[in-house]
C-alpha cells in the first residue's frame, strides 16, 4: 500500500487507511481545532474521545475510526451540496 499523502482529501485518505492491514496511520493533519459544536476536529473529523484513545487502539479499531471519518466527510459534503 502506498503511503497516505497529506494532500489527499480526508475521504480518500480514509479509503486508503481502511485498506491497510497493519500500522494504520493517524488521521491527524496538525489542524487541531474543534468545530463550533465542539464535537469534531475540523482537521481530522475525529471526536475528542477518538483522538484521546487513538494511541492505544489496535489496527481494527483504527480502521473503524477511519470508517466513521469517511461517513462524516460524506455527510459534510452532502450538506455543502445542499446549500444555495
Steps between C-alpha positions, in 0.01 A plus 500: 500500500638842414560756771201723567562844350411786733356695208236236429150583615398344830258268318773372267736459796228305682464253213877446486536467877215250530676280244814474714531176696742640755664823608182696426603866483356777711246729334665802666613773260609741775191718464388447857187707541156390607192595299250753634300227674822364656421156363758439226850618420477704179832353380446127543127468574560299818321546830697592810458143626634355174799736515563411864478125440692483170841412643364196685273370222580189302494511119145361482370783718702758306345380173156537663583861590610560141166355385313746720721783368407401145130508593540840666683639197223374270233655723684832500536493123132419462405788729723738302341396172153585638598857587395770252 
